Amino acid sequence: MSMKVLIVGARGMLGTALVKAFSSSHQVQGVDLPGLDITDRDQCQRRAGEFSPDVIVNSAALTAVDYCEDHEEEAFRVNGEGAGNLAGAAAAIGAVLVYYSTDYVFDGLKADAYLEEDPPNPQSAYGRSKWRGEELVRDHCPDHLILRTSWLFGENGKNFVATILTAARSGQPLWVVNDQRGSPTYTCDLAGCTLRMLDAACRGTYHVTNGGSCSWFELAVRAVEWSGISDVRVTPVTSAEYPRPARRPPNSVLANARLDREGFPPMRPWPLAVQEYIKKL
């Protein structure tokens, strides 16, 4: 059945993929700044009332982790209060609210992959602001779908793979941390899975990533290799040797446990997704 879907943050890396995925089978309206500022509650209510969607997908976020560390109030305003504003707008018209959260809601100290039921303990302003967004979505819109994902890459946006390849093509040597692990996730795969989950009436909190895991160093080495660049050295370093303003979780691998229990096919392994993305660059 065709639905009316309001995609917020439509010009971003994930938003672009969502608009493409949903437009094939649903009536989509994509909005972004300056057309909609999610930190403005009245704007959110007005836009939702005018379009009257069945689903509001919130892909708008402040995702620059180190910037968030130095601008925590702004991060909470966008990732927390903004998410709450859209959730309230969705509840007011009886719409489903989709909110994308992050692996950074966890502290990264667990030895195994994180389950949906594991207690969050964010260690950065970014992680805390996204966790606050989760809390407000649950409080303001019972009919919600929260998707925690990680290490996003895709067309039409800044991401680690693109940044590494740009640096590698310039010929400069690369130093990349080797003590942080996660699951690289392709925006087009995440968008397609979101569509399937909504069609299946999924609700609640899920982990959604491409299959497998790696370190940032391994991802950099493979990306350089798969792009055909052969004259650049990639050197592993520790997080202590490459300090950043925001603390990163050493292990942020997410187990897609609920999807598996509910019979959804696993998303393809991250190497296949990265190789496809590189071919499109």
C-alpha positions as CSV (number, residue, x, y, z in Angstrom):
1,M,0.0,0.0,0.0
2,S,1.4,3.4,-1.0
3,M,2.1,5.8,1.9
4,K,2.8,9.5,2.2
5,V,6.3,9.9,3.5
6,L,8.0,13.1,4.7
7,I,11.8,12.7,4.6
8,V,13.6,15.3,6.7
9,G,17.2,16.0,5.9
10,A,16.5,15.0,2.3
11,R,19.6,16.7,0.8
12,G,22.0,14.9,3.2
13,M,24.0,11.7,2.5
14,L,21.4,9.4,4.1
15,G,18.4,11.6,3.1
16,T,19.4,11.4,-0.6
17,A,19.4,7.6,-0.4
18,L,16.1,7.5,1.4
19,V,14.3,9.7,-1.2
20,K,15.6,7.5,-4.0
21,A,14.5,4.3,-2.2
22,F,11.0,5.4,-1.1
23,S,10.1,7.3,-4.3
24,S,9.7,4.1,-6.3
25,S,6.7,2.9,-4.2
26,H,5.5,5.8,-2.0
27,Q,4.5,9.5,-2.3
28,V,7.6,11.3,-1.0
29,Q,8.1,14.9,0.1
30,G,11.7,15.7,0.9
31,V,12.6,18.7,3.1
32,D,15.8,20.2,4.4
33,L,17.2,23.5,5.7
34,P,16.1,26.3,5.2
35,G,12.7,24.9,4.3
36,L,12.4,23.1,7.7
37,D,14.4,23.7,10.8
38,I,13.8,20.8,13.1
39,T,14.8,22.9,16.2
40,D,11.7,25.0,15.5
41,R,8.7,23.1,17.0
42,D,6.1,25.3,15.3
43,Q,7.7,24.7,11.9
44,C,7.7,20.9,12.5
45,Q,4.0,21.0,13.5
46,R,3.0,23.2,10.5
47,R,4.9,21.1,7.9
48,A,3.5,17.8,9.2
49,G,0.0,19.3,9.3
50,E,0.2,20.6,5.7
51,F,1.5,17.4,4.1
52,S,-0.2,15.0,6.6
53,P,2.2,12.1,6.0
54,D,1.8,8.5,7.2
55,V,5.5,8.4,8.1
56,I,8.0,11.0,9.0
57,V,11.6,9.9,8.5
58,N,14.1,12.0,10.4
59,S,17.5,11.8,8.8
60,A,18.5,15.3,9.8
61,A,21.3,15.4,12.4
62,L,24.5,17.1,13.5
63,T,27.0,14.2,12.9
64,A,30.4,15.9,13.0
65,V,31.5,14.1,16.2
66,D,34.4,16.5,17.2
67,Y,32.3,19.6,16.3
68,C,29.6,18.3,18.6
69,E,32.2,17.9,21.4
70,D,33.0,21.6,21.2
71,H,29.3,22.6,20.6
72,E,27.4,20.3,22.9
73,E,24.4,22.7,23.4
74,E,23.9,22.9,19.6
75,A,24.3,19.1,19.3
76,F,21.5,18.6,21.9
77,R,19.3,21.2,20.2
78,V,19.5,19.4,16.9
79,N,19.9,15.7,17.7
80,G,17.9,15.8,20.9
81,E,15.2,18.5,20.9
82,G,14.9,18.5,17.1
83,A,14.2,14.8,17.2
84,G,11.6,15.4,19.9
85,N,9.9,18.1,17.9
86,L,9.5,15.8,14.9
87,A,8.3,13.0,17.1
88,G,5.6,15.3,18.7
89,A,4.6,16.5,15.2
90,A,4.2,12.9,14.1
91,A,2.2,11.9,17.1
92,A,-0.1,14.9,16.6
93,I,-1.2,13.6,13.2
94,G,-1.0,9.9,13.9
95,A,2.1,9.3,11.8
96,V,5.0,6.9,12.4
97,L,8.3,8.5,13.3
98,V,11.6,7.0,12.1
99,Y,14.7,8.2,13.9
100,Y,18.3,7.2,13.1
101,S,20.6,6.7,16.1
102,T,24.2,5.6,16.5
103,D,26.7,3.1,17.7
104,Y,28.1,6.0,19.8
105,V,25.3,5.6,22.4
106,F,27.5,2.7,23.8
107,D,30.8,3.1,25.6
108,G,32.6,0.5,23.5
109,L,33.9,-1.6,26.4
110,K,31.9,-4.7,25.6
111,A,33.9,-7.6,24.2
112,D,31.1,-8.7,21.8
113,A,28.8,-6.9,19.5
114,Y,26.1,-4.8,21.1
115,L,22.5,-6.0,21.3
116,E,19.5,-3.7,21.2
117,E,18.9,-4.5,24.9
118,D,22.4,-3.5,26.1
119,P,22.4,-0.4,28.3
120,P,23.6,2.8,26.6
121,N,26.5,4.7,28.1
122,P,27.6,7.4,25.6
123,Q,31.0,8.9,26.1
124,S,30.9,11.8,23.7
125,A,28.6,14.9,23.3
126,Y,27.5,13.4,20.0
127,G,26.5,10.1,21.6
128,R,24.8,11.8,24.5
129,S,22.8,14.0,22.1
130,K,21.7,11.1,20.0
131,W,20.7,9.1,23.1
132,R,18.6,12.1,24.2
133,G,17.0,12.0,20.8
134,E,16.0,8.4,21.4
135,E,14.5,9.2,24.8
136,L,12.4,12.1,23.4
137,V,11.2,10.0,20.4
138,R,10.0,7.3,22.8
139,D,8.4,9.8,25.1
140,H,6.6,11.9,22.4
141,C,5.7,9.3,19.7
142,P,4.7,5.7,20.8
143,D,4.4,4.8,17.1
144,H,8.1,4.9,16.4
145,L,11.0,3.1,14.7
146,I,14.5,3.8,16.1
147,L,17.4,2.5,13.9
148,R,20.9,2.5,15.4
149,T,23.5,2.3,12.7
150,S,27.2,3.0,12.3
151,W,30.1,4.2,10.1
152,L,27.9,5.5,7.3
153,F,29.2,6.1,3.8
154,G,27.4,6.9,0.6
155,E,26.9,9.3,-2.3
156,N,26.3,13.0,-1.7
157,G,28.0,13.5,1.6
158,K,31.3,13.6,3.5
159,N,32.4,10.2,4.8
160,F,35.5,8.3,5.8
161,V,35.9,6.2,2.6
162,A,35.7,9.3,0.4
163,T,38.0,11.3,2.7
164,I,40.6,8.5,2.7
165,L,40.6,8.1,-1.1
166,T,40.9,11.8,-1.7
167,A,43.9,11.9,0.6
168,A,45.4,8.8,-1.0
169,R,45.0,10.2,-4.5
170,S,47.0,13.2,-3.4
171,G,49.9,10.9,-2.7
172,Q,50.2,11.8,1.0
173,P,51.0,9.0,3.5
174,L,48.1,8.0,5.7
175,W,48.0,7.2,9.5
176,V,44.7,5.5,10.6
177,V,43.6,4.2,14.0
178,N,43.6,0.4,14.3
179,D,42.0,0.1,17.8
180,Q,38.4,1.1,17.0
181,R,36.1,-1.5,15.4
182,G,32.7,-1.0,13.8
183,S,30.5,-2.0,10.9
184,P,30.7,0.3,7.8
185,T,27.2,0.8,6.5
186,Y,26.2,1.9,3.0
187,T,23.4,4.5,3.0
188,C,21.6,2.9,0.0
189,D,21.5,-0.4,1.9
190,L,20.2,1.3,5.1
191,A,17.5,3.1,3.1
192,G,16.3,-0.1,1.5
193,C,16.2,-1.9,4.8
194,T,14.3,1.0,6.3
195,L,11.7,0.7,3.5
196,R,11.3,-3.0,4.1
197,M,10.9,-2.6,7.8
198,L,8.2,0.0,7.4
199,D,6.4,-2.2,4.9
200,A,6.6,-5.0,7.5
201,A,5.2,-2.6,10.3
202,C,8.3,-2.9,12.4
203,R,8.3,-0.8,15.6
204,G,10.7,-0.1,18.4
205,T,14.5,-0.2,18.4
206,Y,16.7,-2.1,16.0
207,H,20.4,-2.3,15.0
208,V,20.8,-2.0,11.3
209,T,24.3,-2.3,9.7
210,N,26.0,-4.0,6.8
211,G,27.4,-7.4,7.8
212,G,30.8,-8.0,9.4
213,S,33.2,-5.5,11.1
214,C,36.6,-4.0,10.8
215,S,38.9,-1.3,12.2
216,W,39.2,2.1,10.6
217,F,42.7,1.0,9.5
218,E,41.4,-2.1,7.8
219,L,38.7,-0.1,6.0
220,A,41.3,2.4,4.8
221,V,43.6,-0.3,3.5
222,R,40.8,-2.1,1.7
223,A,39.4,1.2,0.2
224,V,42.8,2.2,-1.2
225,E,43.4,-1.3,-2.5
226,W,39.9,-1.6,-4.2
227,S,40.3,1.8,-5.8
228,G,43.5,0.7,-7.5
229,I,45.8,3.2,-5.7
230,S,49.1,1.3,-5.3
231,D,51.7,3.9,-4.2
232,V,50.3,5.1,-0.9
233,R,51.4,3.7,2.5
234,V,48.7,3.3,5.2
235,T,50.2,3.1,8.7
236,P,48.2,1.8,11.7
237,V,48.3,4.0,14.9
238,T,46.6,3.9,18.2
239,S,43.9,6.2,19.4
240,A,46.3,7.5,22.0
241,E,48.8,8.4,19.2
242,Y,46.0,10.2,17.2
243,P,44.0,12.1,19.9
244,R,40.7,13.7,18.9
245,P,38.4,16.0,20.9
246,A,35.7,13.4,21.2
247,R,36.2,10.0,22.7
248,R,35.4,7.1,20.3
249,P,34.1,3.7,21.5
250,P,36.8,1.1,20.9
251,N,34.2,-1.5,20.0
252,S,31.0,-0.2,18.4
253,V,30.0,-3.3,16.5
254,L,26.2,-3.6,16.5
255,A,24.6,-7.1,16.3
256,N,21.5,-6.9,14.1
257,A,19.8,-9.3,16.5
258,R,16.2,-8.2,16.3
259,L,16.3,-8.3,12.5
260,D,17.7,-11.8,12.6
261,R,15.1,-13.0,15.1
262,E,12.3,-11.6,13.0
263,G,13.4,-13.3,9.9
264,F,14.8,-10.4,7.9
265,P,17.6,-11.3,5.5
266,P,21.0,-9.9,6.6
267,M,22.3,-6.9,4.8
268,R,25.3,-7.7,2.6
269,P,28.8,-7.7,4.0
270,W,30.5,-4.4,4.2
271,P,33.3,-5.2,1.7
272,L,30.8,-5.8,-1.1
273,A,29.0,-2.5,-0.2
274,V,32.3,-0.5,-0.1
275,Q,33.4,-2.0,-3.4
276,E,30.2,-1.0,-5.0
277,Y,30.4,2.5,-3.6
278,I,34.0,3.0,-4.8
279,K,32.9,2.0,-8.4
280,K,30.3,4.8,-8.3
281,L,32.8,7.4,-7.2
